[in-house]
Amino acid sequence: MTEMHPDDEFHPPTSDDPYWTETCWFTFTVPERRLSGQLYPFFRTNQGVAAGGAYFWDDTGDQMWNCLYAKNFWHLPIPEQPLSDITLPNGIRYRCVEPQHRYEIRYDDPDGDELHVDVTFTSVAPPHYLGTSHLDQPGRYQGRIVLRGEEIPVDSFGFRDRSWGPRSQFGATLM
């Protein structure tokens, strides 16, 4: 078994702050369709809950209510799985194949058959650290999505993003 990099796993909270948060965001495009998609879960470890969204839009919509697909799920239990190989109750699945380099990203619409995502992210550069608790990394996405029955190939570039630490929902520190 491959040993995971610490930044591909959950970080132990450094305080009992209920707003200690970890994120694990993946976003990509299908340029020829003017289509963009993102899977964005975040985890409140000290509260024992997760939330996560799947968002897909093109040039016909620019708001949650008029984009091609948008679902966000709140107050999900954090599975007792490592972040490097996790399946959330809302249909998001991540698996780190090669630490800080290759990830399998899946999503199956938990309410039906409206969206399926099956892509692999392969980095094109090492992660870029923004301080000590945030990284961004460019990479290539390859695979497919099935949106409302239409299979759409994916072969483009995008990003992944990770952050960890206190993240308030209130006031000047809102991030």
N, C-alpha and C positions, 0 to 999 in steps of 0.2 A: 504494500500500500504506500502511496506517495505521502510524504509528510507535508502537511499544509503550511503555508505561510501564515503567521499570526493575523495578518490583515485580511485573510480570506475566511477567518473564523470570528465568532462573537468575541468582543473585548469585555473583560470583566469591568463592570461599572466602577468608577473611581470614587463614587459617593453614593449615598442613598437617595439622591435627587430623583423624584418620580419622573422627571422629564429627561433622564438619561436616555439617549436615542441612538440607534444605529440604523443606517440606511444602506441599501444595496440596489442601486438604480442602473438599469440598462436601457439605452435608447438607440434606435436605428431608423433608417429611411429606406424607401423604395423610390429613388428619384424619378424614374420614368412614369410613376403613378402619382407623383407629388404626395406620397404617403409617408407619414412618420408615425412611429409607434414607440411606446415606452412601457416598461414594467417597473413599478416603483413600490417595493415594500419598505416599511420601516418598523422598527422594533423598540418597544419601551420595556426593556428587560426588568427594571425595578417594579413595573406594574404587571409584568407577566402577560402583556398583550402585544399584538402586532396589528398593523393595518397594511393594506396594499391595494394598489390600483393598476389597472390596465387601460391605456389610453391610445387610441388610434384616430388620426385625422388626416384629411387632405385639404385641398384648397376650397372645398365646398362648405367647410365649417370651421369656426374658430372659438367655440365655447363648448363647455361640457354637454350642453343640451343639444347641440347641432353637429357634433363631430361624429365620425363613423362608428366609434365604439368607446364608451367610457363607463367603467365600473370601479368603484372604490369600496372596499370592505373595511370596517372598523371593528375593534374589540375582538380580534381573532386570538385564540390562545397561541402562544409561541410553542411550536412543536419541540419535543425533546430530541432534537436532531442538531447536528453541527450546521453552521451556516454554509459550509462548503458542500453540503448535500442535504438540501432542505426542501420539503414540500409543504406549502401553506394550504389551509382549508379553502382559500379562495381560488385555487387552481394554479398558482405560481409555483414553479419548481426550478431550482438552481442546482447545478452540480459543477464543482470545480474539477476539471479534468487534469489541468496542469497549473500549479500555483502561480497566481498573478499573471497568467497568460491565456488559458483557454477555459471557457465555461460553456456548458450546455444550458440553454434557457428554454423553458417550456411554459405554456399557459393553456389551460383548457377552461373555457367558460363554464363556471359551476352551475349556471342557471339553464343551460341548454347547449346549443350547438352553434352559437353565433360566431365564436372566434376560437381558433387554435393557433398556437405559435410553437414552432419547432426550429430554433436557430442555434448556431454555435458562434460565440464571440471568440476571436483570436486576436490578441493584442498585436499592435504594430510598433509599440514602444513600451518601455517600462512605465509603471505608474508614476505620475507626477504628484508629489506630495505638496499639499497646500497647508503648511503647518505640520502638526504632529497627529492630527486626528481627521484628516480629509485627504482623499486621493481622487484623481481623475486619470482615466487611461483611454487613449484612442485605440480602436480596433476595427477589424473587419467582421461583419455579420454574414453568415451564409446559412441558408436553409429555406424555410417556407412558412407562410402563414395561410390559414384558410379563414376568410372573412365572409360570413353569410353564404357559405358553400363555394365561394370562388377561391381556387388555389392561386396564391401570389408568390412567385419565387423572390427570395431575398438574397442579394449579393451586393453589399454596399458597406460603407464605413459609418461608424458611430462612436459612442462613448459608453463607458461604465463609470460609475461614481460610487464611492464609499465614504461614509463619515461616521464618527462615533464621538459621543460626549453629551453634555447637557444641552438641550434644545428647548427653550421655553416656547410656549404658545402665546405669551403675553408680553407686551411692552417693548422696550427698545432692543431687547436681545432676541426678538423674533427673527428666526433664520429661515 
